Amino acid sequence: MNDDHLDAAVATTALVAVYGTLKRGLNNAHWLSTATWLGSDINTALTLYDIGPYPGAKWQASRGIVVEVYRVTASQLAQLDALEDHRHHDPEQGEYQRQLLTTQFGTAWVYLYNPSVEGRVMITQGGWPPQ
């Protein structure tokens, strides 16, 4: 397996911003247990949608979505790509696409939801789980 794309991704930025079940205290937080937590940020470039057991983010202006930012390795990024069904060679076919997001800690990778959110509840402020 060629992981050059992961090394290149981490060379671009070793930061990941998460907004859902990967956040501290939630059910997928263990995936980031060995990553370095940098802190939380409020991002107005994203809107969340309630997909059921987890949220999906879209590029859409909001009143502020809470994200947590972590420093990760290429190996940790590979695990997140697998969890989020990010397909490097065909990103639009996966459940999530990894794209760049500006945070107060620097540019970070964020996973954006690919499928339609038609009929889903929109979350334009706060975060996941909905308050």
GIGILIN-V334073 format. One record per pair of residues at least 12 apart in sequence whose ideal C-beta (glycine too) atoms are under 10 Angstrom apart, sorted by the first residue. I is the first residue (numbers start at 1). J is the second residue. Records with the same first field share a line. If there is no record, write none. Layout:
I=J, J
//
This chain:
1=78
2=88
3=74, 75, 77, 78, 88
4=74
5=74, 77, 78, 81, 88, 89
6=73, 74, 75, 76, 77, 78, 81, 88
7=73, 74, 77
8=74
9=72, 74, 77, 78, 81, 88, 98, 100, 109
10=71, 72, 73, 74, 75, 76, 77, 78, 109
11=74
12=100, 107, 109
13=71, 72, 77, 100, 101, 103, 105, 106, 107, 108, 109
14=35, 36, 70, 71, 72, 73, 74, 76, 77, 106, 108, 109
15=35, 36, 38, 69, 70, 71, 72, 100, 101, 103, 105, 106, 107, 108, 109, 110
16=32, 35, 38, 67, 68, 69, 70, 71, 72, 76, 77, 80, 98, 101, 103, 108, 109, 110, 111
17=38, 40, 41, 43, 46, 57, 65, 67, 68, 69, 70, 100, 101, 102, 103, 105, 107, 108, 109, 110, 111
18=31, 32, 35, 57, 66, 67, 68, 69, 70, 80, 84, 108, 109, 110, 111, 128
19=43, 46, 48, 54, 55, 56, 57, 65, 66, 67, 68, 101, 110, 111, 123, 127, 128
20=48, 51, 53, 54, 55, 56, 57, 67, 68, 84, 111, 113, 127, 128, 129
21=53, 54, 55, 83, 128, 129
22=35, 54, 68, 70, 80, 83, 84, 111, 128
23=37, 40, 66, 67, 68, 70, 127, 128, 129
24=37, 40, 68, 70
26=54, 68, 128, 129
27=53, 54
28=54, 80, 83, 84
29=68
31=70, 72, 76, 79, 80, 82, 83, 84
32=68, 70, 71, 72, 76, 79, 80
33=76
34=70, 72, 73, 75, 76
35=68, 69, 70, 71, 72, 73, 76, 77, 79, 80
36=69, 70, 71, 72, 73, 76
37=68, 69, 70, 71
38=68, 69, 70, 71, 103, 104, 105, 106, 108
39=67, 68, 69, 70, 103, 104, 105
40=66, 67, 68, 69, 103, 104, 105, 127
41=64, 65, 66, 67, 68, 69, 101, 102, 103, 104, 105, 108
42=62, 63, 64, 65, 66, 67, 103, 104, 125, 126, 127
43=57, 62, 64, 65, 66, 67, 69, 101, 102, 103, 104, 108, 110, 127
44=60, 61, 62, 63, 64, 65, 124, 125
45=57, 58, 59, 60, 61, 62, 64, 65, 101, 102, 103, 110
46=58, 59, 60, 61, 62, 64, 65, 67, 101, 110, 112, 123, 124
47=59, 60, 61, 62, 63, 65, 117, 122, 123, 124, 125
48=60, 62, 65, 66, 113, 117, 120, 121, 122, 123, 124, 125, 126, 127, 128, 130
49=113, 115, 116, 117, 118, 119, 120, 121, 122, 123
50=117, 120, 121, 122, 123, 128, 129, 130
51=95, 113, 115, 117, 120, 121
52=120
54=84, 95, 113, 128, 129
55=113, 117, 120, 121, 123, 127, 128, 129, 130
56=95, 96, 111, 112, 113, 114, 115, 116, 117, 120, 128
57=96, 99, 101, 110, 111, 112, 113, 117, 123, 128
58=112, 113, 114, 116, 117, 120, 122
59=99, 101, 110, 112
60=117, 122, 124
61=124
62=122, 123, 124, 125, 126
63=123, 124, 125, 126
64=124, 125, 126, 127
65=123, 124, 125, 126, 127, 128
66=125, 126, 127, 128
67=101, 103, 104, 105, 108, 110, 127, 128
68=103, 108, 127
69=101, 103, 104, 105, 106, 108, 109, 110
70=105, 108, 109
71=105, 106, 108
72=108, 109
77=98, 109
80=96, 98, 109, 111
81=94, 96, 98, 109, 111
83=95, 96, 111
84=96, 97, 98, 111, 112, 113
85=97, 111, 114
86=98, 99, 109, 111, 112, 114
87=114
91=112, 114
92=114
93=114
94=111, 114
95=111, 113, 114, 115
96=110, 111, 112, 113, 114, 115
97=110, 111, 112, 113, 114
98=110, 111, 112
99=111, 112
//
